[in-house]
Amino acid sequence: MAFEFDLTQTDHLLTTTRAVRKRLDLTRPVPRELIAECLNLAIQAPTGGNTQRWRFVVVDDPEKKAALADMYRQGWKPYLESSKKTREQQGLDPETRVSDSADYLADHLHEVPAMLVPCLLDRGEGAGYWGSIVPALWSFMLAARSRGLGTAYTTIHLFKENEAAELLGIPETVSQAALIPIGYYTGDDFKPAKRRPVEEITYWNGWKQTDPAN
Ligand SMILES: Cc1cc2nc3c(=O)[nH]c(=O)nc-3n(C[C@H](O)[C@H](O)[C@H](O)COP(=O)(O)O)c2cc1C
């Protein structure tokens, strides 16, 4: 008989793994072994051709975290201003809950217990290239969440990718994919997020062909 999952548990994990920013516990250290445990699960993720051309740089050195947080902030402020302007032009409220929470993360990033900078050997682009690291990142975030750790997928520090590479000794031939802050989360649990209904965004056998049964 096939193994049976506890869907209450797995569905809860899949629907409540949020970008954790304000609820990161900045005072409680995260053991290296726990991060390694999550990475060990993450590397079961698929890669194109099973090439596994990934490396994971974990940063828990306070000075290096501070330097990376500075780089992040240098990218964050101009990004925030330009996205506010775009929202205004679209007639939308420039202040969103995400920007408030993301602002908090930018301000406190140096205080997070650890950061993960996932890397790909070789410089590349396209679906096959980035698709060979992103599944592992999401697996890492799921593994972390199920162990009481909060994470957030971030990419803003990549505006300063070269400086970050220099700081961490990452060779020019290697790409950084993200910077994932890691910390225990505070509070109890998380809720599923609001998303556009799946029936509206799923097409069957052709573009824009939604299921008439819905
Ligand atoms: C490719 C990618 C890049 C992202 N970059 C950032 C970032 O630089 N800073 C940040 O605070 N959040 C970043 N996020 C997190 C998103 O803002 C977040 O996932 C989204 O608002 C949905 O929230 P949820 O994950 O809690 O459902 C990024 C997410 C993805 C997938």
PDBQT file of the ligand as one rigid body, heavy atoms in Angstrom, charges set to zero:
ROOT
HETATM    1  C1  LIG A 301      11.481  35.994  -6.512  1.00  0.00    +0.000 C 
HETATM    2  C2  LIG A 301      11.039  36.663  -5.227  1.00  0.00    +0.000 A 
HETATM    3  C3  LIG A 301      11.718  37.783  -4.791  1.00  0.00    +0.000 A 
HETATM    4  C4  LIG A 301      11.352  38.409  -3.589  1.00  0.00    +0.000 A 
HETATM    5  N1  LIG A 301      12.088  39.469  -3.133  1.00  0.00    +0.000 NA
HETATM    6  C5  LIG A 301      11.777  40.018  -1.944  1.00  0.00    +0.000 A 
HETATM    7  C6  LIG A 301      12.614  41.033  -1.372  1.00  0.00    +0.000 A 
HETATM    8  O1  LIG A 301      13.648  41.401  -1.938  1.00  0.00    +0.000 OA
HETATM    9  N2  LIG A 301      12.267  41.545  -0.169  1.00  0.00    +0.000 N 
HETATM   10  C7  LIG A 301      11.178  41.118   0.519  1.00  0.00    +0.000 A 
HETATM   11  O2  LIG A 301      10.921  41.634   1.623  1.00  0.00    +0.000 OA
HETATM   12  N3  LIG A 301      10.362  40.158   0.023  1.00  0.00    +0.000 NA
HETATM   13  C8  LIG A 301      10.649  39.591  -1.174  1.00  0.00    +0.000 A 
HETATM   14  N4  LIG A 301       9.871  38.556  -1.659  1.00  0.00    +0.000 N 
HETATM   15  C9  LIG A 301       8.732  38.045  -0.858  1.00  0.00    +0.000 C 
HETATM   16  C10 LIG A 301       7.367  38.440  -1.440  1.00  0.00    +0.000 C 
HETATM   17  O3  LIG A 301       7.126  39.811  -1.235  1.00  0.00    +0.000 OA
HETATM   18  C11 LIG A 301       6.279  37.587  -0.759  1.00  0.00    +0.000 C 
HETATM   19  O4  LIG A 301       6.511  36.246  -1.028  1.00  0.00    +0.000 OA
HETATM   20  C12 LIG A 301       4.881  37.982  -1.257  1.00  0.00    +0.000 C 
HETATM   21  O5  LIG A 301       4.559  39.274  -0.781  1.00  0.00    +0.000 OA
HETATM   22  C13 LIG A 301       3.794  37.013  -0.817  1.00  0.00    +0.000 C 
HETATM   23  O6  LIG A 301       3.759  36.899   0.583  1.00  0.00    +0.000 OA
HETATM   24  P1  LIG A 301       3.738  35.451   1.257  1.00  0.00    +0.000 P 
HETATM   25  O7  LIG A 301       5.014  34.765   0.838  1.00  0.00    +0.000 OA
HETATM   26  O8  LIG A 301       3.683  35.694   2.731  1.00  0.00    +0.000 OA
HETATM   27  O9  LIG A 301       2.541  34.733   0.746  1.00  0.00    +0.000 OA
HETATM   28  C14 LIG A 301      10.249  37.907  -2.834  1.00  0.00    +0.000 A 
HETATM   29  C15 LIG A 301       9.585  36.751  -3.280  1.00  0.00    +0.000 A 
HETATM   30  C16 LIG A 301       9.973  36.124  -4.447  1.00  0.00    +0.000 A 
HETATM   31  C17 LIG A 301       9.263  34.868  -4.879  1.00  0.00    +0.000 C 
ENDROOT
TORSDOF 0
